[in-house]
Amino acid sequence: MFDLIPFGSRNREDAFNHWVKSFNDRFNDMFNDDFFTPLKGSLMSFRTDIRETEDAYLVEAELPGFQKDEIEIGYANPYLTIKAVRKEDNSVEDSTEQIIRKERRYGEYVRRFHVQDIDEEGIRASLKDGVLKLEVPKRPQAKTRRIEIQD
């Protein structure tokens, strides 16, 4: 029975490799789908609430455990970026103790928001109880004037 399938056949080997690659691509694409974005992004991100008033956008970001000097806020038209960097503390007070398990996360947490027509000089930020609050004022809209046709 084994002699019915030629093991050295190049075409069958190429077809099998193509099938495996195709299967792997489809499997990976499934996890790159937008449905899984909240799961992937939540590991190195933080939650935000955004409200809009007539004059400004109000952003509240959960950043528990961060200090003011660990948070960077920037605006490069049209993106408002909030970046929080937590660095690992490697100092050991007592050399007789061994760390058995360390569950604190270290790294860079970044969120970018697309906002246009804002007064970047007027952005105000405050940090209290692990919540970063931003007030992002809108740029005043130019009033339109109707011009009547004279003749």
C-alpha positions in Angstrom: 0.0 0.0 0.0 2.9 2.4 0.7 4.1 2.2 -2.8 0.9 3.7 -4.1 2.0 7.2 -2.8 5.3 8.3 -4.1 7.2 9.8 -1.1 9.7 11.7 -3.3 7.0 13.5 -5.3 7.9 17.2 -5.4 4.3 18.3 -6.3 2.7 16.6 -3.3 5.3 18.0 -0.9 4.8 21.5 -2.3 1.0 21.1 -2.0 1.3 20.0 1.6 3.6 22.9 2.5 1.2 25.3 0.8 -1.7 23.9 2.8 0.2 24.2 6.1 1.2 27.8 5.3 -2.3 28.6 4.3 -3.7 27.1 7.5 -1.2 29.0 9.7 -2.0 32.3 7.9 -5.7 31.8 8.4 -5.2 30.9 12.1 -3.0 34.0 12.6 -5.5 36.2 10.8 -8.2 35.1 13.1 -6.4 36.6 16.1 -5.5 39.8 14.1 -9.2 40.4 13.6 -10.8 43.5 15.1 -12.8 41.3 17.5 -9.7 40.5 19.4 -8.3 44.0 19.5 -9.6 44.8 23.1 -7.8 41.6 24.3 -4.5 42.4 22.6 -4.5 46.1 23.4 -5.5 45.8 27.0 -2.2 44.3 28.1 -0.1 47.4 27.6 -2.8 50.1 27.6 -5.1 51.8 30.0 -8.8 52.7 30.1 -10.1 56.1 29.3 -13.4 58.0 29.4 -13.9 60.8 26.9 -16.7 63.4 27.1 -17.4 66.4 24.8 -18.8 69.7 25.9 -19.5 72.7 23.8 -16.1 74.2 24.5 -13.8 71.2 25.2 -13.0 67.5 25.3 -12.7 66.0 28.8 -10.4 62.9 29.1 -10.1 60.8 32.2 -7.5 58.0 32.1 -7.0 55.4 34.7 -3.3 55.3 35.6 -3.1 53.8 39.2 0.3 53.8 40.8 1.9 56.3 38.4 3.5 59.5 39.5 3.4 62.8 37.6 6.9 62.5 36.4 6.2 59.1 34.8 3.4 60.5 32.6 4.0 62.3 29.3 1.3 64.1 27.4 2.0 65.4 23.9 0.1 66.8 20.9 1.4 66.5 17.3 -1.4 67.5 15.0 -3.8 65.7 14.9 -2.8 63.2 17.6 -3.0 63.6 21.4 -0.7 61.1 23.0 -0.7 60.0 26.6 2.3 57.8 27.6 3.0 56.4 31.0 6.3 54.6 31.6 6.9 52.4 34.6 10.5 51.3 35.2 11.4 48.2 37.1 13.1 48.8 40.5 16.0 46.4 40.8 17.2 47.5 44.2 17.2 44.9 47.0 17.3 46.1 50.6 18.0 42.7 52.2 20.2 40.3 50.3 18.8 37.3 52.3 15.4 37.6 50.7 14.7 36.1 47.3 11.9 37.2 45.1 9.7 34.1 44.5 7.1 35.8 42.3 6.8 39.3 40.9 3.5 40.4 39.5 4.0 44.0 38.9 4.0 45.1 35.2 6.7 47.3 33.9 6.8 49.0 30.5 5.4 51.7 28.4 1.6 52.3 28.2 0.5 54.5 25.4 -2.9 55.8 24.0 -3.3 58.0 21.0 -6.4 60.0 20.2 -7.2 61.7 16.9 -8.4 65.2 17.7 -8.5 68.2 15.4 -9.2 71.9 15.8 -8.1 72.1 19.4 -6.2 74.8 21.3 -3.1 72.9 22.1 -1.7 75.7 24.3 -4.8 75.6 26.5 -4.6 71.9 27.4 -4.7 71.4 31.2 -3.9 68.2 33.1 -4.2 67.0 36.7 -3.5 63.7 38.4 -5.3 62.6 41.5 -5.9 59.2 43.0 -4.6 57.4 39.9 -6.9 59.3 37.5 -5.4 61.6 34.9 -7.8 64.3 33.9 -7.3 66.4 30.7 -9.2 69.3 29.6 -8.6 69.8 25.9 -10.2 73.1 24.7 -11.7 73.3 21.2 -10.5 76.0 18.9 -13.3 78.6 18.3 -15.1 77.9 15.1 -14.9 80.6 12.5 -18.4 82.1 12.0 -19.7 81.9 8.5 -21.1 85.0 6.9 -23.6 85.0 4.2 -22.8 87.2 1.3 -25.7 88.4 -0.8 -25.4 88.8 -4.5 -25.8 92.5 -5.5 -26.5 92.3 -9.2 
